[in-house]
Amino acid sequence: MAKVTVAIPTYNRDDYLRQVIASVLSESKVDLELLIVDTASPVNVKEIVDSFNDSRVNYFYYPENLGMVGAGNKCIELCQSEYLMLLADDDRLLPGGLKKLYDQIVVDPQVGAAIGSVLLIDENGQRIGEKVNITEVDRCLDGKDFYKKYLTGRIAVQPCSVLLRKSVLNKAGQYDPAIQYCPDMDLWLRVALNGRISLVADSVGEYRIHGGTATTKFRANAEIGRSYQGLIKKQYHLAKSSGLFSDDELKEMFCVAAGQHAGSCTAIGLDCFKRGQCEVARQYFAIAAELTPTLGGKFYLSMLSLASYGGKEIYTGLRNLKTMVKR
């Protein structure tokens, strides 16, 4: 049995899939198996997999599109290795990246995950901007410390940079079907409640930004907002029941997190309104109003929601009130 399983759930991404498979199989210094989980993709995934002619690759087919969460949970169920990477079919590993994560996670049995920095690429595989650093130097954080930093936005994590210890993942549980947009964040926070987190300064993967991502799909039906909302409520209860945090710590970090997610929902709602998607905009404003910790913010969002019924002229006027109601 391989020490590491890299699992890639895939649906209708033939070109990107070829790239990510090649990036995984280029790793020769880690005892790995690669699982390709095909959820009724209209492209011939089996043909793509067979073209690599590599015994480390195993192909699994499911006759229905299980979605991101359902397919991810199939990957977790299929993994028999000590360590698991859940890799998106549009990202790529960097040469030696998996080995860097593996070297960090094996040294301490209390470490539930090793997480590295990433590079951003566009739809054509070209680099975008600077490296997204998770840390300046390699270090290991207590789960509590990582949880606080990650929940409040001081650490950014992408799937192509995370190697999980399966025994800790078994305690944390699988992806939650109730959280469709940010299931990775929910899962990694639960892992942090069950183990330490090792951070790797070097870039280990490439995260692709393009129009076919889940963000584009979910923003059109307010699923991003509902997932944020569900995440905050769920994680508050988990963090409280863990006994790791004082009441003051809980209040502080969840107030920050709720405010950040409210800001994200507000920004998406404004963008939807500008595009004429008024009903979706109102859904985002309502979610943001529930999340925002200030009365001024709630009032502003209520006015934006009302403005969405009256046209862009009213909306523009109310936006000018933003500074005043925030005071």
C-alpha positions as CSV (number, residue, x, y, z in Angstrom):
1,M,0.0,0.0,0.0
2,A,1.3,3.4,-0.9
3,K,2.2,5.9,1.8
4,V,0.4,8.8,0.1
5,T,-2.8,8.9,-1.9
6,V,-3.4,11.9,-4.2
7,A,-7.1,11.9,-5.1
8,I,-8.5,14.0,-8.0
9,P,-12.3,14.2,-8.4
10,T,-13.0,15.3,-12.0
11,Y,-15.8,16.5,-14.2
12,N,-15.5,17.7,-17.8
13,R,-12.0,19.2,-17.6
14,D,-9.9,17.1,-20.0
15,D,-7.1,19.5,-20.8
16,Y,-6.6,20.6,-17.2
17,L,-6.9,17.0,-16.0
18,R,-4.0,16.0,-18.2
19,Q,-1.9,18.7,-16.7
20,V,-2.6,17.9,-13.1
21,I,-2.1,14.1,-13.6
22,A,1.3,14.8,-15.2
23,S,2.3,17.1,-12.3
24,V,1.5,14.4,-9.8
25,L,3.2,11.5,-11.6
26,S,6.4,13.6,-12.0
27,E,6.9,13.1,-8.2
28,S,9.4,10.2,-8.0
29,K,10.6,10.6,-4.4
30,V,7.3,9.8,-2.6
31,D,5.6,6.4,-2.5
32,L,2.2,7.4,-3.9
33,E,-0.9,6.3,-5.6
34,L,-3.1,8.5,-7.7
35,L,-6.9,8.1,-7.7
36,I,-9.0,9.6,-10.4
37,V,-12.6,9.8,-9.5
38,D,-14.8,10.4,-12.6
39,T,-18.3,11.5,-11.7
40,A,-20.1,11.0,-15.1
41,S,-17.9,13.4,-17.0
42,P,-18.9,13.9,-20.6
43,V,-15.2,13.7,-21.7
44,N,-13.5,10.3,-21.9
45,V,-11.6,10.4,-18.6
46,K,-10.6,6.7,-18.8
47,E,-8.9,7.3,-22.1
48,I,-6.9,10.2,-20.6
49,V,-5.9,8.1,-17.6
50,D,-4.8,5.2,-19.8
51,S,-2.7,7.4,-21.9
52,F,-0.2,7.8,-19.0
53,N,0.3,4.1,-18.7
54,D,1.4,4.4,-15.1
55,S,0.7,1.6,-12.5
56,R,0.4,4.2,-9.8
57,V,-2.9,5.5,-11.2
58,N,-6.3,4.0,-10.3
59,Y,-9.5,5.0,-12.1
60,F,-13.0,5.0,-10.5
61,Y,-16.2,5.8,-12.4
62,Y,-19.5,6.9,-10.9
63,P,-22.6,7.1,-13.2
64,E,-23.8,10.5,-11.8
65,N,-22.4,13.9,-11.2
66,L,-21.8,13.9,-7.5
67,G,-20.8,17.5,-7.2
68,M,-17.7,18.8,-5.5
69,V,-18.6,17.7,-2.0
70,G,-19.9,14.3,-3.0
71,A,-16.9,13.5,-5.3
72,G,-14.5,14.6,-2.6
73,N,-16.1,12.3,0.0
74,K,-15.8,9.4,-2.4
75,C,-12.0,10.2,-2.6
76,I,-11.8,10.2,1.2
77,E,-13.6,6.8,1.4
78,L,-11.3,5.3,-1.2
79,C,-8.1,6.3,0.4
80,Q,-6.3,3.5,2.3
81,S,-3.0,5.4,2.7
82,E,-1.6,7.1,5.8
83,Y,-1.7,10.5,4.1
84,L,-4.2,12.1,1.6
85,M,-4.1,15.0,-0.7
86,L,-7.4,16.1,-2.2
87,L,-6.4,17.8,-5.4
88,A,-8.6,19.8,-7.7
89,D,-8.6,18.8,-11.4
90,D,-7.7,22.3,-12.6
91,D,-4.7,22.9,-10.3
92,R,-1.2,21.5,-10.5
93,L,1.6,20.3,-8.2
94,L,5.0,21.8,-8.4
95,P,8.0,19.6,-8.8
96,G,9.0,18.3,-5.4
97,G,6.0,20.0,-3.7
98,L,4.5,16.8,-2.4
99,K,7.8,15.6,-1.0
100,K,8.2,18.9,0.9
101,L,4.8,18.4,2.5
102,Y,5.4,14.7,3.2
103,D,8.8,15.4,4.9
104,Q,7.0,17.8,7.3
105,I,4.0,15.7,8.2
106,V,5.9,12.4,8.9
107,V,8.1,13.9,11.7
108,D,5.4,14.4,14.2
109,P,2.4,12.1,14.7
110,Q,0.4,14.9,16.2
111,V,0.4,16.9,13.0
112,G,-2.9,16.6,11.2
113,A,-1.9,18.5,8.1
114,A,1.1,20.0,6.3
115,I,0.2,23.1,4.2
116,G,2.5,24.9,1.8
117,S,2.6,28.2,-0.1
118,V,1.2,28.4,-3.6
119,L,1.6,30.2,-6.9
120,L,-1.3,31.6,-8.9
121,I,-1.9,30.7,-12.5
122,D,-4.5,31.8,-15.1
123,E,-6.6,29.6,-17.4
124,N,-3.6,29.2,-19.8
125,G,-1.2,28.2,-17.0
126,Q,0.6,31.5,-16.9
127,R,1.8,32.9,-13.5
128,I,-0.3,35.7,-11.9
129,G,1.2,38.0,-9.4
130,E,3.4,37.0,-6.5
131,K,3.7,33.8,-4.4
132,V,0.9,33.4,-1.9
133,N,2.9,32.8,1.3
134,I,1.4,30.8,4.1
135,T,4.5,31.4,6.2
136,E,8.0,33.0,5.8
137,V,9.8,30.0,7.4
138,D,8.8,26.4,8.0
139,R,7.0,26.1,11.4
140,C,4.5,24.1,13.2
141,L,1.4,25.6,14.9
142,D,-0.9,24.3,17.5
143,G,-4.3,23.5,16.0
144,K,-5.8,26.3,18.1
145,D,-3.4,28.9,16.8
146,F,-3.9,27.8,13.2
147,Y,-7.7,27.8,13.7
148,K,-7.8,31.4,14.9
149,K,-5.5,32.6,12.1
150,Y,-7.3,30.7,9.3
151,L,-10.8,31.6,10.5
152,T,-10.0,35.3,10.7
153,G,-8.3,35.5,7.3
154,R,-4.7,35.8,8.4
155,I,-3.8,32.6,6.6
156,A,-4.9,31.6,3.1
157,V,-5.0,27.9,2.1
158,Q,-5.6,26.2,-1.3
159,P,-6.3,22.5,-1.9
160,C,-3.2,22.0,-4.0
161,S,-1.1,22.8,-0.9
162,V,-2.6,20.5,1.7
163,L,-1.5,17.0,2.8
164,L,-3.7,15.4,5.4
165,R,-3.0,12.6,7.9
166,K,-5.8,10.1,7.3
167,S,-6.2,9.1,11.0
168,V,-6.8,12.8,12.0
169,L,-9.1,13.2,9.0
170,N,-11.1,10.3,10.2
171,K,-11.7,12.1,13.5
172,A,-12.5,15.4,11.8
173,G,-15.0,13.8,9.4
174,Q,-15.7,14.2,5.7
175,Y,-16.9,17.2,3.7
176,D,-20.2,18.6,4.9
177,P,-22.9,18.5,2.1
178,A,-24.6,21.5,3.8
179,I,-21.6,23.7,3.0
180,Q,-21.2,23.6,-0.8
181,Y,-19.1,26.6,-1.6
182,C,-16.3,26.5,1.0
183,P,-16.2,22.8,2.1
184,D,-12.4,22.8,2.2
185,M,-12.3,25.6,4.7
186,D,-14.8,23.8,6.9
187,L,-12.8,20.5,6.7
188,W,-9.4,22.1,7.4
189,L,-10.8,24.0,10.4
190,R,-12.1,20.7,11.8
191,V,-8.7,19.0,11.2
192,A,-7.1,21.9,13.2
193,L,-9.4,21.1,16.1
194,N,-7.9,17.6,16.1
195,G,-4.2,18.1,15.5
196,R,-1.3,20.4,14.9
197,I,-0.6,22.0,11.5
198,S,2.8,22.2,9.9
199,L,3.4,25.2,7.6
200,V,5.8,25.0,4.6
201,A,7.3,28.2,3.3
202,D,8.1,26.9,-0.2
203,S,5.5,26.9,-2.9
204,V,4.2,23.3,-3.4
205,G,1.4,23.8,-5.9
206,E,-0.2,26.1,-8.5
207,Y,-3.8,27.3,-7.9
208,R,-5.6,28.2,-11.1
209,I,-8.0,31.2,-11.4
210,H,-10.5,31.0,-14.3
211,G,-14.1,31.5,-15.2
212,G,-15.1,27.9,-14.7
213,T,-14.4,27.7,-11.0
214,A,-17.0,27.0,-8.3
215,T,-17.0,30.7,-7.3
216,T,-18.5,31.6,-10.7
217,K,-21.1,28.9,-10.4
218,F,-22.2,29.4,-6.9
219,R,-22.4,33.2,-6.8
220,A,-25.3,33.2,-9.2
221,N,-27.7,31.5,-6.7
222,A,-26.4,33.0,-3.4
223,E,-24.8,29.7,-2.5
224,I,-21.6,31.5,-1.5
225,G,-23.5,33.5,1.1
226,R,-25.4,30.5,2.4
227,S,-22.2,28.5,2.8
228,Y,-20.4,31.4,4.6
229,Q,-23.5,31.6,6.9
230,G,-23.5,27.9,7.6
231,L,-19.8,27.8,8.1
232,I,-19.8,30.5,10.8
233,K,-22.7,29.0,12.7
234,K,-21.3,25.4,12.6
235,Q,-17.7,26.3,13.4
236,Y,-18.8,28.4,16.4
237,H,-20.5,25.4,18.0
238,L,-17.5,23.1,17.2
239,A,-15.0,25.6,18.6
240,K,-17.0,26.1,21.7
241,S,-17.5,22.4,22.3
242,S,-13.8,21.7,21.7
243,G,-12.9,23.5,25.0
244,L,-9.8,25.0,23.4
245,F,-11.1,28.6,23.5
246,S,-12.2,31.0,26.2
247,D,-15.5,32.8,25.8
248,D,-13.6,36.0,25.1
249,E,-11.5,34.3,22.4
250,L,-14.7,32.8,20.8
251,K,-16.4,36.2,20.7
252,E,-13.4,38.0,19.3
253,M,-12.5,35.6,16.5
254,F,-16.1,34.9,15.4
255,C,-16.9,38.6,15.4
256,V,-14.0,39.2,13.0
257,A,-14.9,36.2,10.9
258,A,-18.5,37.1,10.6
259,G,-17.6,40.7,9.7
260,Q,-15.2,39.5,7.0
261,H,-17.8,37.1,5.5
262,A,-20.5,39.9,5.7
263,G,-18.1,42.1,3.7
264,S,-17.6,39.4,1.1
265,C,-21.4,38.9,0.7
266,T,-22.0,42.6,0.5
267,A,-19.4,43.0,-2.3
268,I,-20.9,40.1,-4.2
269,G,-24.4,41.5,-3.7
270,L,-23.3,44.9,-5.1
271,D,-21.8,43.3,-8.1
272,C,-24.9,41.3,-8.7
273,F,-27.0,44.4,-8.5
274,K,-24.8,46.2,-11.0
275,R,-25.4,43.3,-13.4
276,G,-29.1,43.5,-13.0
277,Q,-29.4,40.4,-10.8
278,C,-31.5,42.1,-8.2
279,E,-33.1,39.1,-6.5
280,V,-29.8,37.4,-6.0
281,A,-28.3,40.7,-4.7
282,R,-31.1,40.9,-2.1
283,Q,-30.3,37.4,-0.9
284,Y,-26.6,38.4,-0.4
285,F,-27.6,41.6,1.4
286,A,-29.9,39.6,3.7
287,I,-27.2,37.1,4.6
288,A,-24.6,39.9,5.1
289,A,-27.1,41.7,7.4
290,E,-27.4,38.6,9.5
291,L,-23.6,38.1,9.7
292,T,-22.5,41.7,10.3
293,P,-21.8,42.6,13.9
294,T,-22.7,46.3,13.8
295,L,-26.1,48.0,13.8
296,G,-24.8,50.6,11.3
297,G,-23.9,47.8,8.9
298,K,-27.2,46.1,9.3
299,F,-29.0,49.4,8.5
300,Y,-26.9,50.1,5.4
301,L,-27.6,46.6,4.1
302,S,-31.3,47.0,4.7
303,M,-31.2,50.2,2.7
304,L,-29.3,48.5,-0.1
305,S,-31.9,45.8,-0.3
306,L,-34.7,48.3,-0.5
307,A,-32.7,50.3,-3.1
308,S,-32.6,47.2,-5.3
309,Y,-36.3,47.6,-5.9
310,G,-36.0,51.2,-7.0
311,G,-33.2,51.3,-9.6
312,K,-29.6,52.3,-9.7
313,E,-30.3,56.0,-9.0
314,I,-31.5,55.2,-5.5
315,Y,-28.7,52.7,-5.1
316,T,-26.1,55.3,-6.0
317,G,-27.5,57.8,-3.5
318,L,-27.5,55.2,-0.7
319,R,-24.0,54.2,-1.4
320,N,-23.0,57.8,-0.5
321,L,-24.4,57.2,3.0
322,K,-22.1,54.3,3.6
323,T,-19.4,56.3,5.4
324,M,-22.0,58.0,7.6
325,V,-23.9,54.9,8.8
326,K,-20.7,53.0,9.6
327,R,-19.7,55.6,12.2
